[in-house]
Amino acid sequence: MKTKILYIVTTLFLAIGFIACNDGEGEADYGFGYIYMPQATISGGLNNNYYVPSGSGEFTNNFKVDPAANKVKIILGVLRSGDIGNSAYSVDVVSRTDTTNQIIASGAISNALMLPESIYSMPNTISVSGSESGTSFYLEIPIDALKMDQYTDKNLVLTVGLANPTAFQLSPKNTSTVVIINVNALRTKVEEAQVQ
């Protein structure tokens, strides 16, 4: 008798569970839809510094060399938190000159110069489709510009930020990335890539 009652109760709970799942709650949106730059989180919250190349080892994956265009393409990105389906958005990409000037003036980065606007390009706006939570984009610099004598032994600095999202909100943190290019190290990496 107890087995029969246990069987009925178990079946009843399973049926209720299936009904609840069919109501679509498992597909509901969750989390806050904040837009941020994943590269700004690399230090684990210590700062927003993004060193190029990353590390001193043989491999780095935060830039690409495009020999056909004669450019170095530094990989940046935009990402939206939360699980929110079918939600397209776009956001402006801006250079935060004041922030870059403050960082250089503080002396926190040795041999620092602002990356001149005349030698880099990046998109003005990034669009993310409704089926994606984020995408990547590039900060592009001509290889020949990196070889100029005035940049030898320098760290070129540029603060790249996000602004004016068409949907969702900018995150309270990590919406700006301080790109710090070690020119000598990047030259070496570019030369290695061109030889291969």
Solvent accessible surface area in square Angstrom, and as a share of the most:
residue,aa,sasa,rsa
1,M,178,0.79
2,K,175,0.74
3,T,106,0.62
4,K,133,0.57
5,I,89,0.45
6,L,121,0.60
7,Y,151,0.57
8,I,98,0.50
9,V,61,0.35
10,T,65,0.38
11,T,67,0.39
12,L,106,0.52
13,F,138,0.57
14,L,105,0.52
15,A,44,0.34
16,I,93,0.47
17,G,34,0.33
18,F,136,0.57
19,I,110,0.56
20,A,46,0.36
21,C,97,0.58
22,N,125,0.64
23,D,103,0.53
24,G,28,0.27
25,E,131,0.59
26,G,80,0.77
27,E,153,0.69
28,A,57,0.44
29,D,90,0.47
30,Y,147,0.56
31,G,53,0.51
32,F,155,0.64
33,G,15,0.15
34,Y,69,0.26
35,I,0,0.00
36,Y,45,0.17
37,M,0,0.00
38,P,43,0.27
39,Q,22,0.10
40,A,1,0.01
41,T,53,0.31
42,I,113,0.57
43,S,36,0.23
44,G,71,0.68
45,G,68,0.66
46,L,154,0.77
47,N,67,0.35
48,N,45,0.23
49,N,31,0.16
50,Y,9,0.04
51,Y,118,0.45
52,V,1,0.00
53,P,8,0.05
54,S,45,0.29
55,G,59,0.56
56,S,116,0.75
57,G,47,0.45
58,E,133,0.60
59,F,169,0.70
60,T,34,0.20
61,N,130,0.67
62,N,8,0.04
63,F,22,0.09
64,K,105,0.45
65,V,30,0.17
66,D,37,0.19
67,P,98,0.62
68,A,105,0.81
69,A,48,0.38
70,N,55,0.28
71,K,57,0.24
72,V,0,0.00
73,K,40,0.17
74,I,0,0.00
75,I,37,0.19
76,L,0,0.00
77,G,3,0.03
78,V,2,0.01
79,L,57,0.28
80,R,14,0.05
81,S,38,0.25
82,G,33,0.31
83,D,72,0.37
84,I,29,0.15
85,G,48,0.46
86,N,139,0.71
87,S,20,0.13
88,A,63,0.49
89,Y,8,0.03
90,S,19,0.12
91,V,1,0.00
92,D,42,0.22
93,V,9,0.05
94,V,46,0.27
95,S,43,0.28
96,R,77,0.28
97,T,63,0.36
98,D,107,0.55
99,T,48,0.28
100,T,0,0.00
101,N,74,0.38
102,Q,124,0.55
103,I,35,0.18
104,I,46,0.24
105,A,90,0.70
106,S,80,0.52
107,G,55,0.53
108,A,84,0.65
109,I,19,0.10
110,S,77,0.50
111,N,91,0.47
112,A,18,0.14
113,L,68,0.34
114,M,57,0.25
115,L,1,0.01
116,P,41,0.26
117,E,143,0.64
118,S,105,0.67
119,I,23,0.12
120,Y,33,0.13
121,S,53,0.34
122,M,38,0.17
123,P,46,0.29
124,N,124,0.64
125,T,66,0.38
126,I,14,0.07
127,S,85,0.55
128,V,6,0.03
129,S,60,0.39
130,G,21,0.21
131,S,96,0.62
132,E,94,0.42
133,S,42,0.27
134,G,17,0.16
135,T,57,0.33
136,S,66,0.43
137,F,10,0.04
138,Y,61,0.23
139,L,0,0.00
140,E,37,0.17
141,I,0,0.00
142,P,47,0.29
143,I,3,0.01
144,D,86,0.45
145,A,9,0.07
146,L,2,0.01
147,K,105,0.45
148,M,78,0.35
149,D,127,0.66
150,Q,99,0.44
151,Y,16,0.06
152,T,53,0.31
153,D,89,0.46
154,K,64,0.27
155,N,26,0.13
156,L,0,0.00
157,V,0,0.00
158,L,2,0.01
159,T,1,0.00
160,V,0,0.00
161,G,0,0.00
162,L,0,0.00
163,A,21,0.16
164,N,107,0.55
165,P,37,0.24
166,T,100,0.58
167,A,36,0.28
168,F,63,0.26
169,Q,117,0.52
170,L,55,0.27
171,S,21,0.13
172,P,119,0.75
173,K,151,0.64
174,N,41,0.21
175,T,23,0.13
176,S,19,0.12
177,T,0,0.00
178,V,9,0.05
179,V,0,0.00
180,I,2,0.01
181,I,1,0.00
182,N,66,0.34
183,V,0,0.00
184,N,56,0.29
185,A,35,0.27
186,L,0,0.00
187,R,46,0.17
188,T,68,0.39
189,K,25,0.11
190,V,4,0.02
191,E,96,0.43
192,E,79,0.35
193,A,42,0.33
194,Q,79,0.35
195,V,130,0.75
196,Q,182,0.81
